[in-house]
Amino acid sequence: LVLVTACVTPQSTTSVPVVDEVEPAVTEPVEPEPEPEPVACIPDVNIAEQAALRKLALANEWHSQAKYDSAFEAYESALAENASALADAYALFGLVAMRLDRDAPTYDREIAQMTMHVLEQRASSALDGEGSNEARLLLFSARAMVAADIDKDNVIVENRNLREELATREEALKRLRELTLGR
């Protein structure tokens, strides 16, 4: 939602006197007041923030298309611009997501956690600013992504252990059948 205030040039307040009776009179020529200068329109839009958010949208698109290098550069570029606390939070969130993407060559949970720590610092410094609720929501989501990544590792380890146990049991059953049937 972009709000743009309207620009209005002030109207001239010169009035002409109304004469009821027509009398011959000598009047002096009245010089018109000079027209006021037009007022430049200053929109209430943070152009730098809008540009950073567009760049972040491209980064998200590139990330989903597996163009990891381009996405990573776009996230870092948007973060370096420091357009606003909200744009920084989105850029940091994107970097956390890139670091937790197991298909990306940049996968690294430790760096994701460090990036999340920076996101936490930025979100806490923006508590009173515009977009503070969104920054906190992004931080919560980043924490959930890291927790899900840890849980995924735990599930993989547990799955591996269960497969080994199943193979051991199947081998034991095979030996038991051999002993029972006398083969």
C-alpha positions in Angstrom: 0.0 0.0 0.0 1.6 3.3 -1.1 0.1 6.6 0.0 0.9 9.6 -2.1 -0.2 13.0 -0.9 -1.8 15.3 -3.4 0.1 18.4 -4.4 -2.0 21.5 -4.6 -0.9 24.9 -5.8 -2.5 27.6 -3.6 -5.4 29.5 -5.4 -5.1 33.2 -5.9 -7.2 35.2 -3.4 -7.4 38.4 -5.5 -10.9 39.7 -5.5 -12.5 42.4 -7.7 -14.7 44.9 -5.9 -18.4 44.9 -7.0 -19.7 48.4 -7.8 -23.4 49.0 -7.3 -23.6 52.4 -8.9 -21.9 53.4 -12.0 -20.1 56.6 -11.4 -17.4 58.0 -13.5 -14.4 57.6 -11.4 -10.7 57.6 -12.1 -9.2 54.3 -11.1 -5.7 53.3 -10.9 -4.7 50.2 -12.7 -4.5 47.3 -10.3 -1.4 45.1 -10.7 -2.3 41.5 -10.4 -0.6 39.7 -7.6 2.2 37.4 -8.8 1.2 33.8 -9.1 2.7 31.6 -6.4 5.4 29.2 -7.3 4.2 25.7 -7.9 4.9 23.3 -5.0 6.9 20.2 -5.7 5.2 17.0 -4.8 7.1 15.0 -2.3 5.6 11.5 -2.1 5.5 9.6 1.2 7.3 6.6 -0.4 10.7 5.3 0.6 12.1 4.7 -2.9 15.2 2.9 -1.6 13.0 0.5 0.4 10.8 -0.2 -2.6 13.9 -0.9 -4.8 15.3 -3.2 -2.1 12.0 -5.1 -1.8 11.8 -5.6 -5.6 15.4 -6.9 -5.4 14.4 -9.3 -2.6 11.4 -10.5 -4.7 13.8 -11.3 -7.5 16.1 -13.1 -5.1 13.2 -15.2 -3.8 12.2 -16.1 -7.4 15.8 -17.0 -8.2 16.1 -19.1 -5.1 13.0 -21.1 -6.0 14.4 -21.5 -9.5 17.7 -22.9 -8.1 19.7 -20.0 -9.3 21.5 -20.0 -6.0 24.5 -17.7 -6.8 22.2 -14.9 -8.2 19.8 -15.2 -5.3 22.6 -15.1 -2.8 24.1 -12.0 -4.4 20.7 -10.3 -4.5 20.0 -11.0 -0.8 23.5 -9.6 0.2 23.1 -6.6 -2.1 19.7 -5.7 -0.6 21.2 -6.1 2.9 24.2 -3.9 2.0 21.8 -1.1 0.8 20.4 -0.8 4.4 17.2 0.7 2.9 15.1 0.0 6.0 14.9 -2.3 9.0 12.2 -4.3 7.3 14.1 -4.8 4.1 17.1 -5.9 6.1 15.0 -8.4 8.0 13.7 -9.8 4.7 17.2 -10.0 3.3 18.5 -11.8 6.4 15.6 -14.2 6.4 16.4 -15.0 2.7 20.0 -15.6 3.6 18.9 -18.0 6.4 16.7 -19.8 4.0 19.5 -20.1 1.5 21.9 -21.5 4.1 19.2 -24.1 5.2 18.4 -25.2 1.6 20.0 -28.7 1.4 20.0 -28.5 -2.4 22.0 -25.3 -2.5 25.8 -25.4 -2.5 25.7 -22.8 0.3 24.0 -25.1 2.8 25.5 -24.4 6.2 23.5 -24.6 9.4 26.1 -22.8 11.6 26.2 -19.8 9.3 22.4 -19.9 9.1 22.3 -19.7 12.9 24.8 -16.8 12.9 22.7 -15.0 10.3 19.6 -15.6 12.4 21.5 -14.0 15.4 22.0 -10.9 13.3 18.3 -11.0 12.3 17.5 -11.2 16.0 19.6 -8.1 16.7 18.1 -6.2 13.9 14.5 -7.2 14.8 15.1 -6.2 18.5 16.5 -2.8 17.4 13.4 -2.2 15.2 10.9 -2.9 18.0 9.4 0.5 17.8 9.9 1.2 14.1 7.7 0.5 11.2 7.5 -3.2 10.3 8.6 -4.3 13.7 5.9 -7.0 13.8 6.9 -8.3 10.5 10.6 -8.4 11.6 9.6 -10.4 14.7 7.5 -12.8 12.5 10.5 -13.3 10.2 12.7 -14.0 13.2 10.1 -16.6 14.5 10.0 -18.2 11.1 13.8 -18.3 10.8 13.9 -20.0 14.2 11.3 -22.5 13.0 13.4 -23.2 9.9 16.5 -23.9 11.9 14.6 -26.2 14.3 13.1 -28.0 11.4 16.5 -28.5 9.9 17.8 -30.0 13.2 14.7 -32.2 13.4 15.3 -33.4 9.9 18.8 -34.4 10.8 17.5 -36.3 13.9 14.9 -38.1 11.7 17.6 -39.1 9.2 19.8 -40.5 12.0 16.8 -42.3 13.6 15.8 -43.7 10.2 19.3 -44.9 9.6 19.4 -46.6 13.0 16.0 -48.2 12.4 17.1 -49.5 9.0 20.2 -51.0 10.6 18.1 -52.6 13.3 15.7 -54.0 10.7 18.5 -55.5 8.7 19.9 -57.1 11.8 16.5 -58.6 12.7 16.0 -59.8 9.2 19.4 -61.5 9.3 18.6 -63.0 12.6 15.2 -64.3 11.3 17.0 -65.8 8.3 19.5 -67.6 10.5 16.6 -68.8 12.7 14.7 -70.2 9.7 17.9 -72.0 8.6 18.4 -73.5 12.0 14.7 -74.5 12.3 14.4 -76.0 8.8 17.9 -77.5 9.0 19.4 -76.0 5.9 
